[in-house]
């Protein structure tokens, strides 16, 4: 990337006045109105893009969410129901949901917010890889001090003493980083989740994302160098400062932040586990793509190859080594039934 790219011009202009925190670097690289990665006209999601999400991978994901929506409406006793897809992107799940329920998509690119969602009735708040797309800080422990990583005018790393809020953050989770250990944290994880939960008194909040509970996320040996990564053209690297505005920047989230924030506002945690377990409990394998091949009548070799590919993509959502193992699902609720949901069934993948 040259200094003439839109993102680099914005960054160079800011860096002439001093170093920039990596958290602010991510904010600009991803969300600057004219230069941000996520603000570009073309979506980065898909087989021809930089990375693939569950909804983009296979239609069976939207099928499973559709079953959840039907269950939600059936248990609403005739009340008005609204499905809210937060961070809806290209609207893959939203389009299917709109056939079943009043559906609204929220996304920065659409220029709207939760305030555009009608408050009456029951709400099913859904998000997929929303929180891991929030700007985050990189921190490192140096002996007894916590440092925050910044970016200098040469687009290289530098370190500053970390604000006390980050030390308080780790202390609140009972986490003590080891000397030389890196960690990636966004204070926006909890803030955004509080905003979602507090919007409705009767809601089911369903969150799909990459992440772990705090003890696992900040494990000193397993994740000594944090979880920050960049994605471009279906490749993942740790070169976080390369090509700003042209690659995705992401870090695994601390689900304890969400669980705690929701419960402090009166929600009950109904489910927290792997995506594969959640989707299987919803009945994803009842989709035709999981039917035995002998049940299919194919007209050509091309059709057979296309079906084989579609079946393999569907299976990636539930296979032990696929995306279904890597993503976690959190479901919290208040003002709606707390028991008897299909996803609460004890399913062994």
C-alpha positions in Angstrom: 0.0 0.0 0.0 1.2 3.5 -0.9 1.0 6.6 1.2 -1.5 7.8 -1.3 -4.2 5.3 -0.3 -7.1 6.9 1.6 -6.4 5.1 4.8 -2.7 6.0 4.8 -3.4 9.7 4.1 -5.7 9.8 7.2 -3.1 8.0 9.3 -0.1 10.0 8.2 -2.1 13.2 8.9 -2.7 12.1 12.5 0.7 10.6 13.1 2.5 13.8 12.3 1.2 15.1 15.7 2.4 12.0 17.7 2.0 8.4 18.2 -1.5 6.8 17.9 -2.8 4.1 20.2 -3.3 0.8 18.3 -7.0 0.9 19.5 -7.4 4.2 17.5 -5.4 2.8 14.6 -7.9 -0.1 14.4 -10.9 2.3 14.6 -9.5 4.3 11.6 -8.4 1.3 9.6 -11.8 -0.4 10.0 -14.4 2.4 10.4 -13.2 5.7 9.0 -16.2 7.0 7.0 -14.3 7.4 3.8 -11.3 5.0 4.2 -12.4 2.3 6.6 -12.2 -1.4 5.6 -15.8 -2.0 6.6 -17.0 1.1 5.0 -16.0 0.1 1.4 -18.8 -0.5 -1.1 -17.8 -4.2 -1.7 -18.3 -6.6 1.2 -15.1 -8.4 2.4 -17.2 -11.5 3.3 -17.5 -14.5 1.1 -15.5 -17.1 -0.9 -14.2 -14.4 -3.2 -13.6 -12.0 -0.3 -11.1 -11.9 2.6 -12.9 -14.3 5.0 -16.0 -16.4 5.2 -18.6 -16.3 8.0 -21.2 -18.9 8.9 -24.1 -17.2 7.1 -21.9 -16.8 4.0 -20.6 -20.3 4.1 -23.9 -22.2 3.8 -27.7 -21.5 3.7 -28.2 -24.1 6.4 -27.0 -21.5 8.9 -29.9 -19.2 8.1 -32.2 -22.2 8.1 -31.2 -23.0 11.7 -31.7 -19.4 12.8 -35.1 -19.5 11.0 -36.1 -22.5 13.2 -35.1 -20.5 16.3 -37.2 -17.5 15.0 -40.2 -19.8 14.5 -39.8 -21.1 18.0 -39.5 -17.6 19.4 -42.7 -16.5 17.7 -44.6 -19.6 18.8 -43.7 -19.0 22.4 -44.7 -15.3 22.3 -48.4 -15.9 22.9 -49.4 -13.7 20.0 -47.3 -10.7 21.0 -45.6 -8.6 18.3 -42.1 -10.0 17.7 -39.1 -8.3 16.1 -35.9 -9.9 14.9 -33.0 -7.5 15.1 -29.8 -8.4 13.2 -27.0 -6.2 14.7 -24.1 -5.9 12.3 -26.2 -7.4 9.6 -23.6 -6.8 6.8 -25.0 -8.1 3.5 -28.2 -9.3 5.3 -27.9 -13.0 4.5 -29.7 -14.0 7.7 -31.9 -10.9 7.7 -33.4 -11.8 4.3 -34.5 -15.2 5.4 -35.8 -13.9 8.7 -38.0 -11.3 7.0 -40.1 -14.1 5.6 -41.0 -15.2 9.1 -41.1 -12.1 11.3 -40.7 -8.3 11.4 -37.0 -8.0 10.8 -34.6 -5.1 11.1 -30.9 -4.9 10.2 -28.5 -2.6 12.1 -25.2 -1.8 10.6 -22.7 1.1 10.5 -22.8 1.1 6.7 -26.6 1.5 6.8 -26.2 4.6 9.1 -28.8 3.4 11.6 -28.7 2.2 15.2 -30.8 0.5 17.8 -32.8 3.7 18.2 -34.4 2.9 14.9 -35.9 -0.4 16.3 -39.5 -0.2 17.6 -39.6 -0.9 21.3 -43.0 -2.5 21.5 -43.4 -6.2 21.8 -40.7 -8.9 22.1 -37.3 -8.8 20.5 -34.9 -11.4 19.3 -31.5 -9.7 19.1 -29.1 -11.6 16.9 -25.4 -10.9 16.1 -22.8 -12.9 14.3 -19.1 -11.9 14.7 -20.2 -8.4 15.8 -18.0 -8.1 18.9 -14.8 -9.4 17.4 -15.0 -6.6 14.9 -14.9 -3.8 17.5 -11.7 -1.8 17.9 -9.4 -3.2 20.5 -6.2 -2.4 22.4 -3.1 -4.5 22.5 -1.5 -4.7 26.0 1.7 -6.4 27.2 3.1 -7.0 30.7 6.7 -5.7 31.2 7.9 -6.9 34.6 5.5 -5.2 37.0 4.0 -2.7 34.6 1.2 -3.0 32.0 2.0 -1.3 28.7 -0.3 -0.4 25.8 0.9 -0.8 22.2 0.9 2.3 20.1 1.8 3.1 16.5 4.5 5.6 15.6 5.1 7.8 12.5 7.1 5.0 10.8 4.1 2.7 11.2 6.0 0.7 13.7 5.2 -0.5 17.2 5.9 1.6 20.4 4.8 1.1 24.0 3.2 3.6 26.4 2.2 3.1 30.0 -1.3 1.6 29.9 -4.2 3.6 31.4 -5.3 2.4 34.8 -8.6 1.3 33.3 -6.9 -1.7 31.7 -5.3 -2.8 35.0 -8.7 -2.5 36.6 -10.1 -4.6 33.8 -7.8 -7.5 34.4 -8.2 -7.2 38.2 -12.0 -7.4 37.9 -11.6 -10.8 36.2 -9.0 -12.1 38.6 -6.4 -12.1 35.8 -2.7 -11.5 36.3 -0.7 -11.4 33.1 2.8 -12.9 33.1 5.9 -11.0 32.2 6.1 -10.7 28.4 2.5 -11.8 27.9 0.3 -10.0 25.4 -3.5 -9.5 25.6 -6.1 -8.0 23.4 -9.0 -6.1 25.0 -11.9 -4.0 24.0 -13.8 -2.1 26.7 -16.5 -1.7 24.0 -17.4 -5.4 24.3 -19.3 -4.8 27.6 -20.5 -1.3 26.6 -22.2 -2.4 23.4 -23.7 -5.5 25.0 -25.2 -3.3 27.8 -26.7 -1.1 25.1 -28.4 -4.1 23.4 -29.6 -5.8 26.6 -31.1 -2.6 28.1 -33.1 -1.8 24.9 -35.9 -4.2 25.6 -37.5 -5.6 28.7 -38.6 -8.7 26.8 -35.9 -10.2 24.7 -33.8 -13.2 23.7 -30.2 -12.1 23.0 -28.3 -14.5 20.8 -24.6 -13.8 20.2 -22.3 -15.8 17.9 -18.6 -14.9 18.1 -15.0 -16.0 18.3 -13.9 -16.0 22.0 -13.7 -17.7 25.4 -14.3 -17.1 29.1 -11.6 -14.9 30.7 -9.5 -17.7 32.2 -9.1 -19.4 28.9 -8.8 -16.3 26.8 -5.9 -14.9 28.8 -4.2 -18.2 29.5 -0.5 -17.4 29.9 0.8 -20.3 27.9 -1.9 -21.1 25.4 -2.4 -17.5 24.3 0.8 -15.8 25.4 0.8 -13.5 22.3 -2.9 -12.6 22.4 -5.4 -13.4 19.7 -5.1 -10.4 17.4 -5.0 -11.4 13.7 -5.5 -9.9 10.3 -7.4 -11.4 7.4 -7.0 -10.7 3.7 -7.8 -12.9 0.6 -8.6 -15.9 2.8 -5.2 -15.7 4.6 -4.6 -15.0 8.3 -1.4 -13.3 9.5 -0.1 -11.5 12.6 1.1 -8.5 10.5 -1.4 -6.1 12.1 0.1 -2.9 10.8 0.3 -3.9 7.1 -2.0 -2.4 4.5 -4.3 -0.5 6.8 -7.8 -0.3 5.4 -7.2 -3.3 3.1 -7.3 -6.1 5.7 -9.6 -7.1 8.6 -8.3 -6.7 12.1 -9.9 -8.8 14.8 -9.4 -10.3 18.3 -11.2 -13.0 20.2 -13.7 -11.6 22.7 -14.0 -12.1 26.5 -17.4 -13.7 26.9 -17.3 -13.0 30.6 -17.7 -9.3 29.8 -21.0 -10.1 28.0 -22.2 -12.6 30.5 -21.5 -10.3 33.4 -23.0 -7.2 31.7 -26.2 -9.0 30.9 -26.7 -10.5 34.3 -26.1 -7.2 36.0 -29.0 -5.9 33.9 -31.3 -8.8 35.0 -30.9 -11.3 32.1 -30.5 -15.0 32.7 -27.9 -17.0 30.9 -29.6 -19.8 29.0 -26.8 -21.2 26.9 -23.1 -20.8 26.4 -21.2 -23.4 24.3 -19.9 -24.2 20.9 -21.8 -23.2 17.8 -21.9 -26.8 16.6 -23.9 -27.8 19.7 -26.3 -24.9 19.4 -27.0 -25.6 15.7 -27.5 -29.3 16.1 -29.9 -28.7 19.0 -31.9 -26.3 16.7 -32.2 -29.2 14.1 -29.9 -27.9 11.4 -29.4 -31.5 10.1 -33.0 -31.6 9.0 -32.0 -29.3 6.1 -32.1 -31.2 2.7 -28.3 -30.7 2.4 -27.8 -33.2 5.2 -30.1 -35.8 3.5 -28.6 -39.0 2.2 -27.2 -38.7 -1.3 -29.4 -41.6 -2.6 -32.4 -39.3 -2.0 -31.2 -36.8 -4.6 -31.9 -37.1 -8.3 -29.2 -35.3 -10.2 -29.4 -34.3 -13.8 -25.8 -33.8 -14.6 -22.2 -34.1 -13.5 -22.1 -30.4 -12.8 -25.1 -30.6 -10.6 -23.6 -33.5 -8.7 -20.3 -31.5 -8.1 -22.3 -28.4 -7.0 -24.3 -30.5 -4.6 -21.2 -32.2 -3.2 -19.6 -28.8 -2.6 -22.8 -27.4 -1.0 -23.0 -30.5 1.3 -19.3 -30.1 2.4 -19.9 -26.4 3.2 -22.9 -27.3 5.3 -21.0 -30.0 7.1 -18.2 -27.5 8.0 -20.7 -25.8 10.3 -21.0 -28.9 12.4 -17.8 -30.9 11.9 -15.4 -31.2 14.9 -12.6 -29.4 13.1 -14.8 -26.7 11.4 -16.0 -23.3 12.2 -18.7 -24.7 14.4 -16.0 -25.7 17.0 -14.3 -22.3 16.9 -17.3 -20.0 17.5 -19.1 -19.8 20.8 -22.8 -18.9 21.2 -24.2 -17.0 24.2 -27.9 -16.8 24.8 -29.4 -14.6 27.5 -33.0 -13.6 28.1 -35.3 -11.6 30.2 -39.1 -11.2 30.1 -39.5 -14.3 27.9 -39.6 -18.0 28.8 -36.4 -19.2 30.3 -36.8 -22.9 29.9 -37.9 -25.4 27.3 -36.0 -24.0 24.3 -34.7 -26.4 21.8 -31.1 -25.2 22.1 -31.2 -26.2 25.8 -31.5 -29.9 24.8 -28.5 -32.0 25.8 -26.9 -32.7 22.3 -23.6 -34.5 22.0 -21.9 -33.6 18.6 
